[in-house]
Amino acid sequence: MALIAETTTNAPRPGGTPLFTGRDWDFPLLQRVYDAIGEIAEKELGLDIYPNQIEVITSEQMLDAYASTGMPLFYKHWSFGKHFVRNETLYRKGWQGLAYEIVINSSPCIVYVMEENSATMQTLVLAHAAFGHNHFFKNNYCFQQWTDATSILDYLDFAKKYVASCEDRYGQETVEQILDSAHALMSHGIHRYPGKHSLDLKSEQRRLEERQAFAEEHFSDLWRTLPKTATGPKRDMDAERRRQLLGLPEENILYFLEKNAPRLAGWQRELIRIVRQIAQYFYPQRQTKVMNEGCATFSHYRLMTRLHEQGKITDGSFMEFLHSHTSVVFQPEYDDPRYSGINPYALGFAMMEDIERIATNPTAEDRSFFPDFAGCGDAYGVLRDAWANYRDESFILQFLSPNVIRKQKLFRLIDDSEDDDIVVAAIHDERGYKAVRQSLSRQFDVGRQDPDIQVADVDLAGDRKLILHHNVVDGITLESRDAAKVLHHLANLWGYDVKLLEIEDGQTIAAHDGSPSRAFR
Amino acid sequence: MHIIDRRPDPGGKSLANRQRFMRRARALVKQAVREASGSRKIREIDGGGAVTIPADDVHEPSFHAGRDGGMRDYVLPGNKKFVSGDRIERPKQGAGSGSEGSADGEGEDNFRFVLSRDEFLDLFLEDLELPNLAKRQVMGDSAEKRHPAGFKTSGSPASLSVGRTMRRSLSRRIALRRPNPVELEEMRRELLDLEAKFGESERIAALKAEIERQERRAKVIPFIDPVDLRYRRIEVTPEPIARAAMFCLMDVSASMDEQMKDLAKRFFSLLYLFLTRRYKQVEIVFIRHTHEAKEVDEETFFHSRESGGTVISSALIEMAKIAKLRFPADEWNIYAAQASDGDNLSSDNARSVALLRETILPMAQYYAYLQVGRGEFDREDGVFARQETTLWRAYQELIRPNLPMAMRKVNDRRDIYPVFRELFERRDETAETS
């Protein structure tokens, strides 16, 4: 790298005066840095962002923010205290550093920056969060579809006040019980597919008319002459009808409880709703970890490099930036003691950098793998399209190039409990690229990470037992101790017994039961 | 873009959540605190610090996949030697990857966190109470506490509550419809207007009569009536004496070994800790004795040895002397704790008991006797039950209900805390008076 050759590290490069030279920063400097980044972000990368609100906080406040998943306001619950206590201990013992920033998907987009960051780090943080993440939040379809950035802070404010007023009225403990139970089911309080509306009378009428019209159009008297099947499978019309009325099967368990649990009071339903809405708000972030961090990391890397090329940051601070950048995108290998899964920053950044390379300087292999955009020249255009229209699973499936697979030496293992050994199914070679890519894509599919559990039926005429089904994939059943605890919470909300059946290929392979310990009143 | 400086915002946003968590984990934390106190050094006992509780009870469950069985499919980075089709022996369960998976909540890691000093002590000393805390002797005026206690109808002008008086005055004036000066003024002006216009009319006469009536009303109904007056009521309560003197008496004769001294020291530390929680000022007097007693500093008290016989009454006399000189009983709360192995000169027992009964106990708030043993079997129901020491038997004779004295035996480090709790456990009022 050429820049190491320079002797005085703080010497500005020709062609520009650096925005800052030392470690210290102040508010006017933040503004100047922001403007300088903003110009590059808009003109060169074509980023499209929400207005930003930069909030400078202390490390204490950062710890506070950690506890409530970064949100500036949140209702009160002991579990946040638990996270706070844990993070605080880790931090004070020096086992864990604090993030340089937290960014919130809202409009205006709130970016917390820590006061102890150096001027270089503040520049990096602004490039990463205020532009990278911000662009992603605003443009990615998952966020557009599921979250409303303009209203989330108002909603959290409402939630906080509502929970507090419930505590005043019904007692902290009662409220806590409901929240505990709802939190246990949070991962199953999400609508995964849009567009399911309950039928209103008008559309039902219309549907009926359409069906009649269809029947009239296709009427044929001949049908009448067909002999009736004597022993067709007799369907239980009552059960069908009941399930239909309750909207079953339903995978959003919290939604089902909010609408149908027989013994909940209005305020309890509202509390469940609050937990559900918040789970839904965070769902896109879980779906787009690699992309979100990749987008932010790629953006900050490009922006910082451009700033340096323009002479706006000194060689010294560019080195400081590179130091923290490389530690962010470090991917330990699988046999390294530091290995703890695939680093989304590293994977996202590597893939996006590779997309840029393919768009501008493709090889023959790239042309065969990515005929759509290899060599098209408009790297940022391709990236913006990817950032807008994919989530982790589809992004990897579409864009993971053989080059990245080779660089990271990715390989695929299959661990079948019925086999004695673990089998290496594919490695980074000609035959393996597609298998590795497919497998990695599934690894990042949130729909596969969360077990597929649905409310299947209710025995309304009998003991009101709620039946749930877990559709087992690849023979992986639920962890039974936790499942029993969650079912207990579920039973408390439902008010009666619940049963969870784990079903694979039509066979029930495991069952869990739960009974309410107390009925909420 | 705009920048907001949040740094001056009040901190402690998570305090409420932290407290909720503490409340939830209270039982566990309490147990952990007590266990932690056993392994700590005496000087560090009140330092707060980290305690560890099992994560199980504060675990947040969720539906997630188990770790056994099924077919799993991974992609890992950093392949070095594998080619596809290679078979790798499955690593044995628990071999090396034991802590794996704790991130998903399954690992039963213990939960470790730091308590502040106050949190630690609160839990540590929960439900304990100093006996006879309510010593009420007052030291003249300075020990009186004056606090507001509502209002009264009479009092000195200086204690008049203007706000309260005016409020009552206002409500009375409204109730009796005392005319408003503004309204009166308006009527007068209207009268002047009418007089200027018409000179004489029926309307004017009526207005005049009305004005006269209202003026009379204003005179009859006073602005402030004696019934409105309210004075601040101040109640004076004598303040309990907020300082205590703690006497530590210890036998340092040759029969007391280091281990027994350590037990005694633990007990004294706990007592000191406890007293500092309750009193603003706690003085400690260390008196050690063999056949003669001496007041010493802490270092000497615990660490230097002396040989000689054991005469407990010498320490009691010394204590009485010091108390008389420096800690008069009407100004100080006096607590005493005596530690001994019970081997007293047998001729001295009667004298000690007499001293206790006549001099020490009347002035003391509480007197605790701790008999330390060597950790050997000392069960009263055991076959080899040791004979009670003569001192123990002598003291036992002394014990009466309502006498501020208690005695316990301790043989092991871990007994100290339970014994301490037992001695200072909060008792019901009824049980105490009966």
Contacts between the chains, C-beta under 8 A, distances in Angstrom:
chain1	res1	chain2	res2	distance
A	27	B	3	5.4
A	27	B	5	7.6
A	30	B	3	5.7
A	31	B	1	7.3
A	31	B	3	7.0
A	34	B	1	5.4
A	38	B	1	7.9
A	51	B	1	6.7
A	52	B	1	4.4
A	53	B	1	7.3
A	53	B	2	6.2
A	53	B	4	6.5
A	54	B	1	6.3
A	54	B	2	7.3
A	54	B	3	4.5
A	54	B	4	7.1
A	55	B	3	7.6
A	55	B	4	4.7
A	55	B	5	7.8
A	55	B	6	4.7
A	56	B	3	6.7
A	56	B	4	7.2
A	56	B	5	5.1
A	56	B	6	6.1
A	56	B	7	6.1
A	57	B	6	4.7
A	57	B	7	6.4
A	58	B	7	5.3
A	58	B	11	7.6
A	60	B	11	5.1
A	61	B	6	6.2
A	61	B	7	7.4
A	61	B	9	7.0
A	61	B	11	6.5
A	61	B	13	7.3
A	63	B	14	7.2
A	64	B	11	7.3
A	64	B	12	7.7
A	64	B	13	4.1
A	64	B	14	4.7
A	67	B	14	4.7
A	67	B	17	6.3
A	68	B	13	7.9
A	68	B	14	7.6
A	68	B	17	7.9
A	76	B	16	5.2
A	76	B	17	5.7
A	76	B	20	6.6
A	77	B	17	6.6
A	77	B	20	6.9
A	78	B	17	6.5
A	78	B	20	3.9
A	78	B	21	4.4
A	78	B	23	7.4
A	78	B	24	4.7
A	78	B	58	7.8
A	79	B	21	7.5
A	79	B	60	5.7
A	80	B	14	6.8
A	80	B	17	4.3
A	81	B	14	6.5
A	81	B	16	7.8
A	81	B	17	3.5
A	81	B	18	4.3
A	81	B	19	7.0
A	81	B	20	5.2
A	81	B	21	3.1
A	81	B	22	7.3
A	82	B	21	4.8
A	82	B	58	5.7
A	82	B	60	8.0
A	82	B	111	7.8
A	84	B	14	4.2
A	84	B	17	6.0
A	84	B	18	5.7
A	84	B	21	7.7
A	85	B	18	6.1
A	85	B	21	6.1
A	85	B	113	4.4
A	85	B	114	7.9
A	86	B	111	7.2
A	86	B	113	6.7
A	88	B	113	7.4
A	88	B	114	7.3
A	89	B	50	7.1
A	89	B	112	6.2
A	89	B	113	4.7
A	89	B	114	5.5
A	92	B	114	6.7
A	112	B	6	7.7
A	115	B	7	6.1
A	130	B	1	7.3
A	172	B	20	7.8
A	176	B	20	7.7
A	180	B	60	8.0
A	183	B	60	6.3
A	184	B	60	6.8
A	184	B	61	5.3
A	184	B	62	6.0
A	185	B	62	7.9
A	185	B	63	7.9
A	186	B	62	7.2
A	187	B	62	5.5
A	187	B	63	6.5
A	187	B	64	7.9
A	188	B	63	6.3
A	331	B	77	5.5
A	331	B	78	7.8
A	332	B	77	8.0
A	332	B	78	7.6
A	333	B	77	5.8
A	333	B	78	2.4
A	333	B	80	7.8
A	334	B	76	3.9
A	334	B	77	6.1
A	334	B	78	5.1
A	334	B	79	7.9
A	335	B	78	6.8
A	335	B	80	7.8
A	336	B	78	7.2
A	339	B	78	8.0
A	340	B	103	7.9
A	342	B	75	7.4
A	342	B	77	6.5
A	408	B	77	4.6
A	408	B	78	7.4
A	409	B	77	6.1
A	409	B	78	5.2
A	409	B	79	4.3
A	409	B	80	7.4
A	410	B	75	5.4
A	410	B	76	7.1
A	410	B	77	5.6
A	410	B	79	7.1
A	411	B	75	7.1
A	411	B	76	6.1
A	411	B	79	4.0
A	411	B	82	5.8
A	411	B	84	8.0
A	412	B	73	6.9
A	412	B	74	6.9
A	412	B	75	5.2
A	413	B	73	7.5
A	413	B	74	4.7
A	413	B	75	7.8
A	413	B	76	6.6
A	413	B	88	7.6
A	414	B	71	6.8
A	414	B	72	7.3
A	414	B	73	5.6
A	415	B	71	7.2
A	415	B	72	4.3
A	415	B	73	7.7
A	415	B	74	7.0
A	415	B	90	7.2
A	416	B	71	4.5
A	416	B	72	7.7
A	417	B	68	7.0
A	417	B	69	4.7
A	417	B	70	6.0
A	417	B	71	7.1
A	418	B	71	7.9
A	420	B	89	7.9
A	420	B	90	7.0
A	421	B	87	3.9
A	421	B	88	6.0
A	421	B	89	5.9
A	421	B	90	6.3
A	422	B	87	7.2
A	422	B	88	4.6
A	422	B	89	7.7
A	422	B	90	5.5
A	423	B	85	7.4
A	423	B	86	7.4
A	423	B	87	5.7
A	423	B	88	7.7
A	424	B	82	4.5
A	424	B	83	7.1
A	424	B	84	5.6
A	424	B	85	6.6
A	424	B	86	4.2
A	424	B	87	7.5
A	424	B	88	6.8
A	425	B	73	7.7
A	425	B	84	6.4
A	426	B	84	5.2
A	427	B	79	5.5
A	427	B	82	5.9
A	427	B	83	6.0
A	427	B	84	5.2
A	428	B	79	6.5
A	429	B	83	7.8
A	429	B	84	7.3
A	431	B	84	6.8
A	432	B	84	5.9
A	436	B	75	5.8
A	439	B	73	5.3
A	439	B	74	7.6
A	439	B	75	5.1
A	440	B	75	4.2
A	442	B	73	7.0
A	443	B	73	7.5
A	443	B	74	7.2
A	443	B	75	5.9
A	450	B	63	7.5
A	450	B	64	7.8
A	451	B	63	5.5
A	451	B	64	6.9
A	451	B	65	6.0
A	453	B	63	5.9
A	470	B	63	7.9
A	472	B	70	7.9
A	474	B	70	5.1
A	474	B	71	4.3
A	474	B	72	7.1
A	474	B	73	7.5
A	475	B	69	5.8
A	475	B	70	3.6
A	475	B	71	5.8
A	476	B	65	4.9
A	476	B	66	7.0
A	476	B	69	6.8
A	476	B	70	3.5
A	476	B	71	7.5
A	476	B	72	7.0
A	477	B	65	7.5
A	477	B	66	5.5
A	477	B	69	6.5
A	477	B	70	7.0
A	478	B	63	6.0
A	478	B	64	7.1
A	478	B	65	6.5
A	478	B	66	5.9
A	479	B	64	5.7
A	479	B	65	6.6
A	479	B	66	4.0
A	479	B	67	7.1
A	479	B	106	6.0
A	480	B	66	6.8
A	481	B	61	8.0
A	482	B	61	4.3
A	482	B	62	6.4
A	482	B	63	7.1
A	482	B	64	6.5
A	482	B	105	7.0
A	482	B	106	7.1
A	483	B	63	6.1
A	485	B	59	8.0
A	485	B	61	3.8
A	486	B	61	5.0
A	486	B	62	6.3
A	486	B	63	5.5
A	489	B	61	7.4
